[in-house]
Amino acid sequence: MSRLSLLAAALLLLAAAPAGAQSQPAQSGPGNNAINSSDNNNSNAPVSGRNSFTEGQAKSRIEGAGYSNVSGLQKDNEGVWRGKADKAGTKTDVSVDFQGNVNPTK
């Protein structure tokens, strides 16, 4: 009889567990994009963080933002790619952060 009682108690606990273990639904959209489109910067300055862009991807992001002749790209200790590029006939320092924000150095 005690085995039957233990089995019944275990079944009741297992049946109740999924209702208490349900998680909150996912948000409708990310609050902090890992990658933004080239025309959708969410920051006017580079954001530090682990940057997974390769040098070629960083160069493509900069070119996609309207720059040309990208050179000297190096990732700094804050995870920001920095280099030089031309835009509207002017050579400027540019950066690409981990979110894909392309910004000129101010």
Secondary structure, DSSP 8 states (H G I E B T S, - for coil): -HHHHHHHHHHHHHHHHHHHT------SS-SS-SS--TT--S-SS---S-----HHHHHHHHHHTT-EEEEEEEE-TTS-EEEEEEETTEEEEEEE-TT--EEE--
